[in-house]
Amino acid sequence: MPGINEFPQRAEAALAQYGDLFTNECQRHHFAKYLTGLFSADRNTVLGIHAEFAQTTD
């Protein structure tokens, strides 16, 4: 199964609503990534969420 390469609309909408609660872009990105994992992972654990994302070297 290919990993997630972009955030779904639900995560983008939540980010638009709650993004200003975070002090920097890095925190907002991790928030969106966490929500995406919760929405799409078969297992809603840290390992299950991690497994859903594409492994990149950045």
Backbone torsions as a table, in degrees:
resi	resn	phi	psi	omega
1	MET	NA	127.4	179.6
2	PRO	-69.3	151.5	-179.5
3	GLY	-77.0	171.2	178.7
4	ILE	-80.1	128.5	-178.9
5	ASN	-109.7	-15.3	177.7
6	GLU	-147.3	160.2	-177.4
7	PHE	-80.5	139.9	177.3
8	PRO	-71.8	167.0	-178.4
9	GLN	-57.9	-37.5	-179.1
10	ARG	-62.0	-41.3	178.9
11	ALA	-69.9	-40.2	177.8
12	GLU	-61.9	-41.0	179.2
13	ALA	-65.2	-42.3	178.0
14	ALA	-65.3	-38.3	178.5
15	LEU	-64.4	-40.5	177.7
16	ALA	-63.4	-36.3	-177.3
17	GLN	-80.3	-39.2	-172.8
18	TYR	-112.8	-2.6	-174.8
19	GLY	-58.7	-32.5	-178.6
20	ASP	-74.2	-4.1	173.8
21	LEU	-76.7	-14.8	-179.2
22	PHE	-101.1	146.1	-172.3
23	THR	-82.5	-19.6	-178.8
24	ASN	-147.4	169.4	-176.3
25	GLU	-64.1	-35.1	179.7
26	CYS	-61.3	-43.1	178.6
27	GLN	-65.4	-40.7	178.0
28	ARG	-63.3	-40.2	179.0
29	HIS	-63.0	-44.1	179.6
30	HIS	-66.8	-35.9	175.8
31	PHE	-61.0	-48.0	179.6
32	ALA	-64.0	-38.5	179.1
33	LYS	-66.1	-42.0	178.5
34	TYR	-63.0	-46.8	178.9
35	LEU	-61.7	-41.7	178.7
36	THR	-59.4	-42.7	177.7
37	GLY	-62.6	-42.1	178.7
38	LEU	-64.2	-37.9	-178.9
39	PHE	-72.4	-33.1	-168.4
40	SER	-115.1	-16.8	-175.6
41	ALA	-73.9	142.6	174.2
42	ASP	-67.0	-37.3	177.9
43	ARG	-114.7	119.9	-178.2
44	ASN	-86.6	55.3	174.1
45	THR	-118.2	169.2	178.8
46	VAL	-58.7	-43.9	179.5
47	LEU	-67.0	-38.1	178.3
48	GLY	-65.8	-41.7	177.6
49	ILE	-65.7	-45.9	-179.5
50	HIS	-57.9	-38.8	-177.7
51	ALA	-67.4	-22.6	-177.7
52	GLU	-78.2	-22.9	-174.1
53	PHE	-89.2	146.9	176.9
54	ALA	-64.1	137.2	178.8
55	GLN	-84.8	115.3	180.0
56	THR	-119.7	167.6	-178.5
57	THR	-102.7	9.6	-178.8
58	ASP	-82.4	NA	NA
